[in-house]
Every structure is written in C-alpha cells, then in structure tokens.
Amino acid sequence: MRASGLNWQGLLEQLEQALPFTTADERSLAYFKFPKRTVSLSLPLRMDDGHVRMFRGYRTVHSITRGPAMGGVRYKEGLSSHECEVLAAIMTLKNAVADLPLGGAKGGINVDPETLSAGELERLTRRYTSELIDLIGHQSDVLAPDVGTDEQIMAWMLDTHNENLGTTSSGMVVGKPVPLGGSLGSKGARGRGAAIVTARVLEDRGETLENRSVVVHGYGDAGRAAAEYLAARGARIIGVADAGGAAYASSGLDLAALHAHREASGSVTGFGTALDTEEALSLNADVLVLGHDHGSIYAGNAASIRAPVVIEASNRAVLPEAERYLKAQGIVVVPDLLASIGGVISNYLEWVQDASNFFWLEDEIFAALDRRVNAAVDEVMAFAREHAAPDLRTAAYAIALNRLHGASVLRGVYP
C-alpha cells in the first residue's frame, strides 16, 4: 500500500543523514523545522448554477532567510496545509542548492480543477489571490504554477493583485504568459534541466546519452521537454506515461507523432504498444525519468524498478523507504533538489527580468539556465566525492543546509 511521502518526519530523517556533512547547528535548524507562516483560507465560490460552495485554500512561506519566498500554487483534490508546509520546505532547499537568493513557499486550493467551469475556475483563483493580497508580492512571496495550475491561472492572479493594489507589478507571479511579463522558454525548463542533469550524471559514470534507452513517467510539459532534449542528443525514448496510460516501443517512439496523438486524444494511450501507467515504471531501460507528482515509486513497487539510473524530476517522486531499497540494489537516484532544479532557475530568471523590465532572448535564457544547472550538478557531485557522502541526495541536502546556516548566522536573531 502506498504511503504519503509528504510528511515532516520523512523529510527530517533524510536531513539528519546530511547533518554530519554540514556546519548547521540548532540555530539554523530551528528556522528550518518551523515554517515562517501558514495561512488557511475559506474560499466561497459562486457556482454557475447560482449556489455557493466553500473551498479550503492554503499558503505557506517556509523561509525568507536568503531572500523573498517563491513557490507554486497547486489546485489538487485533498490538498492540506501539511502538504504545503513540506513542499515549501523542499522549495527552500531547492532554491539553496541552485544558489538562488530566494526562500521557499507553497500553497493552493483543495479542489479538482477539472470539475470547475472556466468561469468558476477564474472566480476561485481571483478569490484566493484577493485573500492573500497583503501577503504576496515580488519582494515578499512570489507565486508560481504547479500541479493543476497554468499560465492562464497565473495571469488571473497577476491581474487580481494589480487591480486590488492599483499597480502594474508583474514580478509577484512567475510562469505567466509572455505578453504579461513571462519568460521565453519557461514551460519546458524543468524538463530541460532534468535532461541536462541526466547527461551529466551519465557522463560521471563514464557513459553517454547515445542510444541510451529512456522511460519518461509523467508526460506533461516537463516530461515532454526532457524527452525531446534527450532524444535530440541521441537517447531512445522507449516509453512514456501519463495519467491515462503508457506507450512503449523498444526501438524508440516517434516523439513528433506522439505529441500530435496526445494533442488529439488527450493521452499517450493508444500510441505504440499500450501499457498502464504503473507498468511503464518497470520497463527495462537505462534511465527512468519521473515527472509525475510525489510517490511514483514507493515500497510496494520499488522491487519492480529495473533502470539503473532514476531521475527524480518532480518533488519526492521516490519515497524514502523505496529509495533505501533502490540504493541497496545499486540503483542511483538523482534527487528532486537537483533533477527538477531547472524549474526554479527559470522562475528566478523570469523574476529578475520583471524586476529590471529588461527581457532576454530565448537563446540567452537557455544559456543562463544551462550554466546554472550544470554548476549545481557539478557542485553536488563534487561534494559527494570530496566528503564521501553516501548518495547525491545527502550531498544536495548538505549544500543547502550549509547555505541556509550561513545566511541564518549572518542575519542573527531579531530582536
């Protein structure tokens, strides 16, 4: 049975493994263990048929030690304040690994967006944003897209914020449409980053991408970008999976035809050899890229994983008990703090462009993104070697905790 991977205990257990490799002490750890702020909201929504329905919304700011908080807004059935707090802490760590001057945040609404009309979704989004109006902003808490949200929702949030405050600020939201101050290349940035990390990890093992077989589990914007980037560099994408099912071809899938099929049908199902979503995880491949939400690999299915390299391109896609098993089998897990780093770097670059009102060309953005991703993966791998860290997750956590500790000590305790 699958257990939730989003709990403080699991996160703290993994952090404790990194503590011997850090300079962190009780002062900085205290700041990490307790989120700065969690807000719980009651959100009334007038439905299309005239009746009013109540929803629960949340926003957690975990840390502002290294800069303004930034993190996604997810619309997901069953979302809780606890989930937001754990994910906000992961965002703090991820921004620190990327060495960005940002803290972590996360929030959202307990709702299945597929059950709402476009009008209902817009009204709920604007209500959520209005309730947070005094707490969000480009120098305090920056909102980003996440599970169940997209650039249109970010556009509504931006408009609601600016209409309420009478401003033209665009930096309080990232992942928004390009005409409203969004960044070129942002939609596939997480996938591009995951692919770069994959190439670097294979290189460190004395391997290349040429003719390596890859399965992408979670074929949304990030998964598609990762697949296309890897294929362009010689990899064979033999399997992809989304919520509807999976497609498989041992010789490699035609990604252009697959994309056209998915656009027409709404799923990869029906293209190539059909599998269910879970079966795709156990395909015999050189690399498994995880682009779905948390808990894709858990204790109950860890034994079926055959890929020697697993790329955790979404938050906590590999649960701790499963990772322990995979490690014992010699399988390398590249952690979310590193594998999904392209998304946070892209959001940071958009935020910087909005602050300066100076926007870069797409090739300039990709160059900046690639430099920062490569720098982060090189640093994590070097730290693991130099300090004999047991795995890349421990090395990434240690680097993040060292940076948070340094900032906490320099700032001191007020008052």
N, C-alpha and C positions, 0 to 999 in steps of 0.2 A: 504494500500500500504506500502511495506517495505521501510523504510528509512535507509540510511547508518549509522552505528553506529561508523564509524571510522572518527570522527571529533574532533578537539581540544575542541570545546565548550562543547560537552558532557563529555569528559574526565575531563575538568577543573571544570565542575559543580559537578561531583562526588568527585573530590579532595577538593572542597570547603566545602563539608559536613564533611570531615575529619579534616579540619584545626582547629576547636575548641579543638580537642583531641591531638594536636601536639605542638611542640616547634618551628615549622617552622616560618620564617619571610620573609620579602620581599627579603632579600639577597639570601636565598636558593631557594625561589620560582622563582626568576628571572632566575636562572640557569635552573630550570625545564621547564619553559614556552618557552624557546628558545633553540631548538636543537643546539648542538655544530657545526654540519656540515651536509649539504645535498648536494650530488653531483648528477648532472643529466648528463647522458651519451647518446651519439648517437652511436649505435652499428650496423655497416654494417655487413651483413651476406651473404656470397656466397651460394646460394641455390644449391641443387643437379643438377638442370637443367641449371646452369651457370649464371642466373641473380642474381643481388644483391638486397637485401631487407634490409630496415633500421628498427631497433627496438630501443625503449627507455628503458634505464636502470637507476636505482637509487641506492644510498646508503646513509643512514642517520646514523650518530653517534649522539645519543642524549646526552649522558653523559659519562665522564670518571672520575667523582668525586671520585668514590670508587674503580676504577681500570679500566683495559682495557675494551673497549666496546665488547660486544658479542651479536649476534643476527642472525636470519635466513635470508636466501635468498629465495625469492619466485618467481616462474615463474607463472604468472597469467595474464590472459587477463583483460585489464582495470586497471592494477596496476598504481598508481600515486605516485608522491613524497609526497603528503599529507598523503596518507595511510601509507607510510613508516615512516613518522615522528611520527604519532600517535602510530603505533606499536612499534617503537623504544622507545618511552616514556614508554609504558607499559612494555617493557623489562627492562628498568631501574628500575621501581617499583618492578617488579617480582624478579629481582636479589637482590634487597634490602630486600624484605620480606624473601627470602631464606637466607639472611645474607651472600651473596657471595661477594668477593672482585672484583666485575665487574660492568661495566656500561651497558647501553642498546644500541642496534643498530638494524637496519632492512634495507633490500634492496631487489632488484630483477629486473626482466625484465617484461615489458608489452608484454606477449606472452602466447599463449596457447601451452604448450609443446607437447600436443597430435597431433598438426598439423605439427610437425617437424619430420624428419627422425632422426635416431640415429646420423648420421654424422653431420647433421645440428645442432642438439642439442649440440653436443660436440664443434663444432666450435663457436657457440654463447656463450657457457659457457666460453671457453678459451678467447674469445674477451672481455667479461665482466670482467673477472679476470685480464687480462692484462691492461685494462683501469684503474683499481683500484690499480695497483701493488705498487705504492708509499704510499698508504693509509692504506693497510691492513697488518696484521702481528700478531704474538702471543702475543705481548706486546702493541698492538695498537687497532686493530679491528679484531675480530675473527668471521669467517663466519660459519654458521650452516644451516642444511637443514630446509625446511619449505614447505609450500604449493607448489606442483608441482616440488619439487626437492628431491633428494635421495642421498644415499651414493655414487653412481656412479658419480653423478654430483660433489659431494664434492671431489672425487678422482681426477677428471679433474681439479678442482680449485687448489688442492694441487700441482699437477704436473706442472701446468702452473706457479704458484707462484715460485716454486723451480727452474724450468728451466730458468725463467727470471732472478732470482737473484743468481743462482748458489749455492743454499743452499740445505740442507736436513731437513729443519724445518718442523715438522708435526703439530705443535700446532696452526697454523694460520687458521685451519679448524677443526671443530668437527663434529661428526655424519658421519665420514668416515669409510671405510671398516676396519675391524680388522687387516688385514695384513699390512695396511698402517699407523698403529698407532691409529686405532679406539678402542673404549672401548667395552668390552663384556657387553651385556645386555642393550645397549643404545636404540635399536629400540623400545622396549616396555616401556621405562622408564616413559614417560608421562602418559601412561595408568596405570602403576603400582602405580605411585604417586597418580593419581586420585582415585584409588581404596582404597589406604591407607587412604586418606582424607575422603572418603565416610564412611569407617568403624569407623573412629574417630568421625565424626560428628554424626553418628547414636548412637554411644556409649554415647556421651554427651547428647543425647536426651533420654537416658535410653533404647535404642534399640540395637539389634544385627543384623548381616547380615543373620543369619539363616532363610532361607525360605523367605527372602525379595524379592519381585519382582522388577526387574530392566530392564529398556529400555536403550539401547545404541544407540544414534543418531549420526552417523558418525563412520562407522565400518572400519577404516583403521588400521594401526599398533597400534595406541594408543587405539582406541576403542576395538580392539580385545584383547589387553593386559589387559585392565580394565575388560572386560567381563570375561576373563579366571581367573583373580585373584579373582574377586568377587565370581564367581561360585565355585572356589576351597574352599572358606570359607563359603559356604552354601547358597549363594544367587541363585535365579532362574532368569536366563536371559530370559525374555519372549518376548523381541522384539529387533531387531537390524535394522538399516537403513544405506544405503549408497546412493550415487548419483543415482543409478539405481532403487531403490525402497526399500522395507522393508519386513522383515519376522517376523511372530508372532506365538507363541504357548503358550497358557495360562499355561500349565504345565511346561514350560521351554524348551528352544531349546537345541538340542544336538550340542554343540559347535564344537566338532571334525568333525562331519558330515557337519556342516555349513561351516567350513573352507575349507573342501575338495570341497564342492559345489561351493564356491566363487572362489577358485583357478581354477576350471574347467570352470566356466561360466563368471567370471569377476564381478559378483554382487551377493548379497544375494537374489535377486529376484528369485522366483521360489522355495524357500525353506520354508516349513511350509505354513502358511496362508499368502497370498500375500497382502501387503498394499502399498500405495505410501509413499514416504519419509516423507511428511508432516503429514500424518495420524499417523505415529509412535509417534509423539510428544504428541498426545492426548490420548495415551493408559493409562489405569488405572493401575498405578504401584506405588510402594513405593519410587522408586528413578529413576530419569531421568538423564542420563549422556550425556553431549553434547560434542561430539568430532569433529564436523564439524567446518568450518570456521565461521567468525563473522556473527551475525544477524540471527541465527537459530530461536530465539524467539524474536518477535517484537510486536508492538502494535496490529497488525492485527490478530495475532494468540495467544496472551497471555491468552485470556479467555478460550482457549481450553486445557490448561495445567492442568493435574489432579494430577500429582505426588507431594507430599508434600515436597520433597527434590529435588532440581535441582543442579547438579554438573557441573559447567562451565569449562570443561576440555580443552577448546580452547579459544583463545583470543576473548573477547567481544561477546561471543555466545548469551548472553542475552543483548538486547539493553536497554538503561536507562529507556525509557518510559514503556517498558514491565516489567522491574524489579520493578518499582513503583507499577504497578498493582499487580504483584505476591506477593509483600510484603504486600499489603493491604488485600490479600486473606489468609495471614498466611503461604505462601509458602517460605521455606528457600532456598535462592540462595547462594551456596558456590562459591565465585568469582574466576575468572581465575588466579588472583595473587596467589591463594592458590591451587586451584584444578588442575592446569597444571604445578605445580612447579617441578614435577619430571623430566620434560624435561630439564629445565635449570640446575638442580642439576647434572643430568647425563652429560650434556655438560661440566660443570665445572670440574667434576671428570676426564673426558677424557683430558681436557686441562692440568690439574695438572699432569696426568700420562705422557703426551707428554713432559711437561717441565722437568720432572725428569728422563725420559726414564726408568721408573720403572712401570710395569703394574701389576694390581691386578687380582686375580681370580674372577670369576663371583659371587661367594657367598660373597666375600669381598666387591665387588661393590654394590650388593643388600643390604648388611648390612649397608654400608655407606649411600646409598640412603634412605633407610627406616628410619635411625636415623634422617637424616636432614629433611625429610618430616614430620615425627612425631613431631620434635622440632618446626617446623614452624607452624603446625596446632595447637599445644598446646599453642604456644605463641599468635597466633591470637585469639583463643577462650578465653584465659585468659585475654587478653587486652580488649576484648569486654565486659567481665563480670566486670572487675575491673573499667573500665572507663564508663560503661553504654553506650557503643557505640550502635547505633540503629541496626546495622547489621554487618556481617562478612566483607563485602567489606569496610565499613568505617574503621573498625579496621585494616584491612590489609593495606589500604592506609595510615593510621596514622602511623603505624610502619615503613613503607617505607619512608615516608616524614621525620620522626624523624631521621632516619639513614642518609638520604641524607643531611638534615640540619646539623647534627653533623659533617659530613665529609666536607661540604662546609665551615663551620665556621673555622674548624681547618686548612684547606688549605689556607683560605684567598683569596684576590683578587690580581691577578698579571696583570700589575706591580703596 
